Amino acid sequence: TTAPAEALVALLGAGVELVLVCGRTRPQLEEAARIFGADGYVAEMGAIVGWDGGRRSQLVAGDAPPEFAGPLVAQLEALGLVDALLARAAGRLEHHAPWHAGHETDVMLRGQVDVPDVNAWLAATGYPWLVLVDNGRLPLREMPGVSGTPHIYHLMSRGISKARGIRSDLDRRGLTAENAVAIGDSLSDLGMAPQVRRLFLVANGAEASDVRDAAAALPNVTT
C-alpha cells in the first residue's frame, strides 16, 4: 500500500529528523538516505555514523586492539579467519551474497548456527574481541542443509552495536533518549530500546518467538 510512503512524507513534513539504522554499508545507506530524505544513518550494525544528509560520517570505535584499526573485514579475510569460520560451519553458514560486498567493519553472513558456540570458538581461537551477532531471520530464503528460515549474522568487533551508534548520533546532536523513538524488526534491534523513549517492533519481527519474548521484558517496547 501507499501507507508507508504517506507516513514518511508526514514525518518529514513535521520536521522530524530520520536516521536509518541498518547492517548495510556506508554507500548503501548514503543512497537510501538520499531516497528517503533521511538526515543520516547508522551503518554496519553501529560501526559507522553518518549525518548531514549522509554526506559526512565517522567510525565508532569498538574493542578491537590497535593493530586492527581501519578496515576490519579485509584484515580478517587476510588472516584466514573468515574461511576458518565458514569451514567450521560448512553447509550452515555462507556469505550473505551479494550484500556482503563492500562491508568495511563487519563480515555479513547468512545461515543457521549456534551464536554462543561460535563466540566461544572465536575466544578460544585468540579473538575474544570478536563477536557474531544475529540480525534476525531472512524471510523467503532457503539454504540447503539449513532447517527452517536462515538468519543474517554479522562478524564484528565487540563494543559495536546499533545502540552505541544511536548513542553516538544523539550525543553529536545534543539530544537525549527522550528526544528519540526507534522502529525495528529483529533481536539486535531490541538493543536500541535503552537509547530511545520508545521502540516500535513491527509485525514481522514480533512473529519470531525469541524476539517477542525478549521484547516483553522491555518496558518501552511496543509490538
C-alpha positions in Angstrom: 0.0 0.0 0.0 1.0 3.7 -0.1 0.7 3.9 3.7 4.4 3.7 4.5 5.3 6.4 1.9 2.5 8.6 3.2 3.8 8.1 6.8 7.3 9.1 5.7 6.1 12.2 4.0 4.1 13.2 7.1 7.2 12.5 9.3 9.4 14.7 7.1 6.7 17.4 6.8 6.6 17.6 10.6 10.3 18.4 10.8 11.2 15.1 12.4 14.8 14.0 11.6 15.0 10.5 10.2 18.1 8.3 10.8 18.4 4.9 9.1 19.8 2.2 11.3 21.0 -0.9 9.5 23.6 -3.6 8.9 24.2 -2.4 5.4 27.2 -0.4 4.1 28.0 3.2 4.1 27.4 3.7 0.3 24.1 1.7 0.5 22.8 3.9 3.3 24.1 7.1 1.7 21.9 6.3 -1.3 18.9 5.2 0.9 19.2 8.5 2.9 19.0 10.4 -0.3 15.9 8.5 -1.5 14.1 8.7 1.8 15.1 12.2 2.8 16.9 11.0 5.9 19.3 13.3 7.7 21.7 10.4 8.4 22.4 6.8 9.1 23.9 4.3 11.5 25.6 1.7 9.2 27.2 -1.7 9.6 25.4 -2.5 12.9 26.5 0.7 14.6 30.1 0.9 13.4 29.6 3.9 11.1 27.5 7.0 11.8 26.6 9.5 9.1 24.9 12.8 9.1 24.2 16.0 7.0 22.1 14.0 4.6 24.7 11.2 4.8 27.4 13.4 3.3 29.6 13.2 6.5 30.5 10.2 8.6 32.7 8.8 11.2 33.7 5.4 12.6 32.6 4.3 16.1 35.4 2.6 18.0 34.9 -0.9 19.3 37.0 -3.3 21.4 39.4 -4.3 18.6 43.1 -3.9 19.5 45.0 -1.0 17.9 46.7 -3.3 15.4 43.2 -3.9 13.9 42.3 -0.3 13.4 41.0 0.5 10.0 39.0 -1.7 7.6 38.5 -4.8 9.7 36.9 -7.1 7.1 40.0 -7.0 4.8 42.2 -7.9 7.8 40.1 -10.8 9.0 39.9 -12.2 5.4 43.7 -11.9 5.0 44.2 -13.8 8.3 42.0 -16.6 7.0 39.6 -16.3 10.0 36.5 -15.9 7.8 37.4 -19.0 5.8 38.1 -20.9 9.0 34.7 -20.0 10.4 32.9 -20.9 7.2 34.7 -24.3 7.1 33.8 -24.9 10.7 30.1 -24.3 9.9 30.2 -25.8 6.4 26.7 -26.1 4.9 25.2 -23.9 7.7 26.9 -20.6 7.1 27.9 -18.6 4.0 28.5 -15.0 2.9 25.2 -13.1 2.5 26.0 -12.5 -1.2 25.8 -10.1 -2.9 25.0 -7.8 0.0 28.2 -8.7 1.9 30.3 -6.9 -0.7 31.7 -3.6 0.3 31.5 -4.0 4.1 34.3 -2.2 5.9 33.9 -3.2 9.5 31.8 -6.4 9.7 31.6 -9.6 7.7 27.9 -10.2 6.7 26.9 -13.9 6.7 23.7 -15.9 6.5 22.7 -19.4 7.7 21.8 -21.0 11.0 24.4 -21.5 13.7 24.7 -21.5 17.5 25.8 -18.0 18.2 27.2 -18.7 21.7 29.2 -21.6 20.3 30.7 -19.5 17.6 31.6 -16.8 20.0 33.2 -19.3 22.3 35.2 -20.6 19.4 36.3 -17.1 18.5 37.6 -16.5 22.0 39.4 -19.9 22.1 41.0 -19.1 18.7 42.5 -15.9 20.1 39.9 -13.4 19.1 37.9 -12.7 22.3 37.2 -9.1 21.0 35.2 -10.5 18.0 31.6 -11.4 18.2 29.0 -12.9 15.9 25.7 -11.0 16.1 22.3 -12.4 15.0 20.5 -9.7 13.0 17.3 -11.6 12.5 15.6 -14.0 10.2 15.9 -13.9 6.4 12.3 -14.4 5.1 11.6 -16.0 1.8 15.1 -17.6 1.6 16.1 -21.2 1.9 19.6 -22.8 2.2 20.4 -26.4 1.5 21.3 -28.1 4.8 19.6 -25.5 6.9 16.3 -26.4 8.5 13.8 -23.5 8.8 14.5 -19.9 8.0 18.1 -18.8 7.8 19.3 -15.8 9.8 21.6 -12.9 8.9 24.8 -12.6 11.0 27.5 -10.0 11.4 31.0 -10.9 12.5 32.3 -7.8 14.1 34.3 -6.2 16.9 32.7 -6.3 20.4 31.7 -2.9 21.7 29.9 -2.1 18.4 26.2 -2.1 18.4 23.2 -0.3 16.9 22.6 1.1 20.4 26.1 2.5 20.6 25.7 4.0 17.1 22.5 5.7 18.1 24.0 7.0 21.3 26.9 8.5 19.4 24.5 10.1 16.9 22.3 11.6 19.7 25.3 12.9 21.6 26.6 14.6 18.4 23.1 16.2 18.0 23.0 17.3 21.7 19.9 15.1 22.3 18.9 12.5 24.9 16.8 9.3 24.7 13.7 11.4 25.4 14.1 13.1 22.0 14.1 9.8 20.0 12.0 6.9 19.0 13.0 3.8 17.0 11.4 1.2 14.7 12.9 -2.3 14.4 12.2 -5.8 13.4 14.9 -8.1 14.8 16.5 -9.3 18.0 19.5 -7.0 17.5 17.1 -4.0 17.1 15.9 -4.5 20.7 19.2 -3.3 21.9 18.1 0.2 20.7 15.4 0.4 23.3 17.5 1.9 26.2 18.7 4.6 23.8 15.2 5.9 22.9 12.0 6.9 24.5 10.0 4.1 22.8 10.9 1.3 20.3 8.2 0.1 18.0 8.6 -3.6 16.9 6.9 -4.2 13.6 4.8 -7.3 12.9 7.3 -9.5 11.0 9.8 -9.0 13.9 7.3 -9.9 16.5 6.4 -13.2 14.7 9.7 -14.7 16.0 9.1 -16.1 19.5 12.6 -15.2 20.7 12.2 -11.6 19.6 8.7 -11.4 21.0 9.8 -12.9 24.4 12.7 -10.5 24.7 10.6 -7.5 23.7 8.1 -8.4 26.5 10.8 -7.8 29.1 11.4 -4.3 27.9 9.1 -1.6 29.3 9.4 0.8 26.4 8.8 -1.6 23.5 5.5 -1.6 21.6 4.6 -4.6 19.4 
